[in-house]
Amino acid sequence: MFRIIRDEKGFLLLTAMIFLFFITHMMIAASAAYDSHYRAYDALKIAAVDQTKMVLNSIEEDREDVNMEDLENNH
């Protein structure tokens, strides 16, 4: 093992393997951070859509209540 590291080709192989390990680790960490980041944005988007639906439904219910009151007052 040490004989391989002592020559130039062995050292380059070891250096390339270490470099590959660190690059792979950084790529996995970056992709995990990216995935986590966009999961949070998706959750916020779903919450905002749900809130918008609730607001629109409450506006529609208020309109129906006002229309029913107008009909009752006119008759």
SULVENGI-V201632 format. One record per run of one state. SS is the DSSP state (H for helix, E for strand, L for the rest). FROM is the first residue (numbers start at 1). TO is the last residue. Records with the same first field share a line. If there is no record, write none. Layout:
SS->FROM-TO ; FROM-TO
This chain:
L->1-1 ; 7-7 ; 75-75
H->2-6 ; 8-74
